[in-house]
């Protein structure tokens, strides 16, 4: 080898060594993501979370299920705070944190999206039904003896009529206490509430127990604002009480409190109201005509209200109930439901409660005189019992004595009393196990009445109802009952 060639090789090696030497031989520490708290929240987003890990330095992106975290704040090198975005689907979602200098880390399936608090686009009262258009306009139909249609009159309608006031609602809730038989107007406690996109709550209809929340016991046939200036994310209406959930997870209730359903630690006061109960006449009952905070300092992400009980679901998926119901807490403050299950959602009507777990299994507990728990028997249960059939449900809609469930594929099943065809399977034979609703319709939401009718919103946006139609609550322009789904007449 020539001397010149040898020198050239040596110079090349030296240059390479010098180049390598000008860099830090220590590689940056890897970013890792280990956990998130809470680890579950509604698919509509809005859950405040803290992401935990190491080397959160020079963070450029944080995603949950591939969607950017809202309001991202890097608290320190081990914590990132923010609000969950709207999810693409139910179930586990990956959390990925990316840094400009420390790479990226993934926590696989760390967060789970669940149905949770979701806008209720249809709602069924005792003998009336309400629904929202895509623009947020509320329409109601059926019985209107106490102004529950909200159109400024007491005239019933067998087709949808617009709720007065020009308000744009994001969700609706309606319930009530039915009399023992028939619908004589003087014995109907029925009210409806709506939540605007800004979080303001309005209610209309019967107000004998202060369930409209406007500081009086005077009913209203048009929406009246709930007192207190609170901003809510969800509403739940019970027999003669109402509850709301703030963005901070604080629950407030108003209306009758004779069974402790307001959750304030007592069955007394703060006021006394004259209420009609189950067609038996007028009674002096304890109540509150304005919202009062539920005791216990809990942070809830979902609420459900039955006839005289209320339940709340924490961000961790634990269920608490208060008030009086077979299988509820029988407590004046939130008490835990006796189970180790983690709930995705809970719903309540009458004297029972139902829920869907994170694993899409459905359970009910409480009164079962008509087979409304769906277990194949009519034995009541004080603890959650699995609904028969092995179906995977995304939502359960309990009524007074019948229940309906929406499967993950959009099919509707119902069970319990079927005396008016409210199970929707073309018969009037009751069933203590789920039976398929006729018509091969695909639903996105269901609503059941405390009496004998059911409604569903299809994935194409049409509303169908079935069951009793005494007051035109099926909305098809007649008062003829139907044991199969009939399409509701479109708003004018």
Buried (B, 14 or more C-beta within 10 A) or exposed (E): EEEEEEEEEEEEEEEEEEEEEEEEEEEEEEBBBEEBBBBBBBBBBBBBBBBBBBBBBEBEEBBBBEBEBBEBEBEEBEBBBBBBBEBEEBBBBBBBBBBEEBBBBBBEEBBBBBBBBBBBBBBBBBBBBBBBBEEBBBBBBBBBBBBBBBBBBBEBBBBBBBBBBEBBBBBBBBBBBBBEEEBEEEBBBBBBBBBBEEBBBBBBBBBBBBBBBBBBBEBBBBBBBBBBEBBBBBBBBBBBBBBBBBEEBBBBBBBBBBBBBBBBBBBEEBBBBEBBBBBEEEBEBBBBBBBBBBBBEBBBBBBBBBBBBBBBBBBEBBBBBBBBBBBBBBBBBBBEBEBEBBBBBBBBBBBBBBBBBBEBBBBBBBBBBBBBBBBBBBEBBBEBBBBBBEBEBBBBBBBBBBBBBBBBEBBBBBBBBBBBBBBBBBBBEBBBBBBBBBBEBBBBBBBBBBBBBBBBBBEEEBBBBBBBBBBBBBBBBBBEBBBBBBBBBEBE
